[in-house]
Amino acid sequence: MTPSRRSYVLLLVLASIVISTALGLRQSLGLFMQPMVAGLGISAASFGFAIALQNLVWGLAQPVVGALADRHGARPVVMGTALVYAIGLALMLFANDIPAGLMIAGFLTGVGVAGTGFGVLIGSVTRAAPAATRTQTVGLVAAAGSLGTMIIAPLGQALIAAFGWKSAMLAFAAIAASMMLVALPIRVQATVATASPGSRGLRDAIQDALAHRGFVFMTLAFFACGFQLVFITAYLPSYLALCGVAPGVGATALALIGLFNAIGTYVFGLLGARYSQKHLLAIIYLLRTLFIAAFLLVPVSTATTLVFAAAMGLLWLGVVPLVTGIIGRTFGLAYFNTLYGIAFLSHQVGSFVGAWMGGVVFDRTARYDIAWAALIVIGIAAFVLQWTMSEEPPRRRVAAAAAPA
């Protein structure tokens, strides 16, 4: 294996480990809601708002950390934000001792996930992968990166049961800090110099994207993705408890989502190389919504919950190779991290609304019926927006590509 090939494979492995760890920690935080509410005397809405703030800050920070990675490379961004992530998780232990401690923890973990999740490392993988296999490679890394929930969710549940939520949270903080060591060998350099045709700089790239009807439609549809998924990760364990399902089923469901997510993400990466990426995205939004509706129509039990988790897992992060494929093909790779960050901001605004809404609805009604209904309505809207989006490149890029060298 040549040195360049070894470096490429190492990047794929390290990116998968970091993403898997970051998302596994984030998607397992819903397990802490009930013990933290009981132990700290906080409301479900307060916990929900902290998770909502985390997701909003994640979205707001994504274009910033993306631009930093475009300029300075992935390694320093990943290492710095991994440390912030660990500090944020550790601060949850002192939520009652520090003024606004839970909110500060939510803010810091949001910054941490922005730098260690998909936004930065998927950009590095996208640039490094050959154009002919780019979508499949992103799908492979995203699939491997989704396995963290399958491991971390059961681990978190076991730690909470054996040692209490504080020890479990401290273990989560240590796991987050370990991502700094994993990121050390990453050697991908910044590639802003490889400007896409017709783009004179970052400002032009952003203007082209925000003026592009297809980019706007895809970004709006991404809102629904965040809205649906964060509600499920944050409130499914609590919803199952209300329905009389055993506590361990919630953790098992989250782990099952992680397992089937790996399968679904890789499959959609393969499909995205052969079929319309925008139509595949629309189908994901539609199928998610149909499965949510079906879950609400049948009696809630261990069996129906696990079937629902497996079905949602197949559709969970399949959006990642498709969205990244559309951005890279339509706008080029020079400012990929920044443009993906802008689209992802909409996803995280949806996550903020979904997480906060879940807590508010439960505090006021002691049920989640209104929240589930909102997931269905927004999912249908996302399907329509995504199906009708345009994938034509911006006129400036088309004109520059057609001009003589």
C-alpha positions, 0 to 999 in steps of 0.5 A: 500500500502506497503512503498516499493510500495509507494516509487516505485509509487512515483518514477514513478510519479516524473520521469514522471513530471520531464521528461515531463517538461524538454522535453516540454521546450526543444521541444517548443524552436522552437516557439522562433526562429522568434521573437528572430531573429527579436528582436535580429537581429540574423540569423536563422543559429545562432539560429539553431546553438544554438539549435544544440549546445544544442543537441550536449552538451546534447549528450556529457554530457549524458554519464557523468551525467549517470555515476554520477547517476550510482555512486551517485543516481539520485536526486543530478544529477537531481537537479543540472542539473535543476538549470543549465537548468534554468540558460541557458534559462535565459541567452537567454534574454541577448544573445546580452549583453554577448559575445557568450551569445546564445552559452553559453545558448545553452551549459547550456541548453544541460547539463540541459536536459541531467540530467533532461530528459530520460537518468538519470530517465529512468535508475532509473525506469528501475532498480526499475521495475520488470523484467517482466513489465520493458518495459511496465513501461518504456513505461508508464513513457516515455508516461507520460513524453511526455505530457509536450509538449502538455501543454508547447507549447501552453503556450509558444505561448500564453505567446509570443503573450501576453507578448513578447518572453522575458517574455515567456523565463523568464517563461520557466526558472522559470518552469525549476527551479521548477524541483529542487523541484519536484526532492527533494523526489526522494530516489533512490540510486546508484546501481553500486554494482549490476554488470552484469554477466561478467562485471568487471567494467565500462571500461569492460562494455563500451568495450563490448558495443563498440565491439558489432555489434548490439549496434553499429548498434542501436547507428548509427540508433539512429543518424537518430532519433535525426536528424529527430525529432530535425529538426521538432521541431525546424523548423516546425513552420517556414516551416509552416509560409513559406507555408502560414499556420497561426502561431498558427498552429505550436504550435498546431502541437507541442502540438498534437505531445506531445499528440499522443506521449504519446499514441504511446510511451505507445503502443510501450512499450506494444508491446516491451514486446511481439515482437522483439524490434529491428524490432519494432525500425526499423518499427518506423524509416521506418514509420516516413520516409514514413510520412515525404515523404507523408507530402511533397507530399500533399499541406500543410494546417492546416489539413495536418499539424495536421494529420502529427503531429498526425502521427509523435507523435505516432512514436516520443518517442516509441524508448525509451522503445525499446532501453532501453529494448535492452540495459538492456537485452543485457548488464545488468543494472549495468552501464545502464545509462552510456551505454544508454548515449553512444547510446544517444550521437549518437542521439544527434550528429544527433540532432546537425546536423539536427538543424544546417543543417536546419538553414544553408539550409534556410539561403542559399536557403530560403527554406527547401527542401534539409533538408526534403530530407536529413531526408528521406535518413537518415531515410531509412538508419536507418531502414536498420541498425536497422532491421539487428542488433544483440541482442546477449549478449556480449561473456564475459557476456554469459560466466560468466552467464554459469559459476558455482557459 
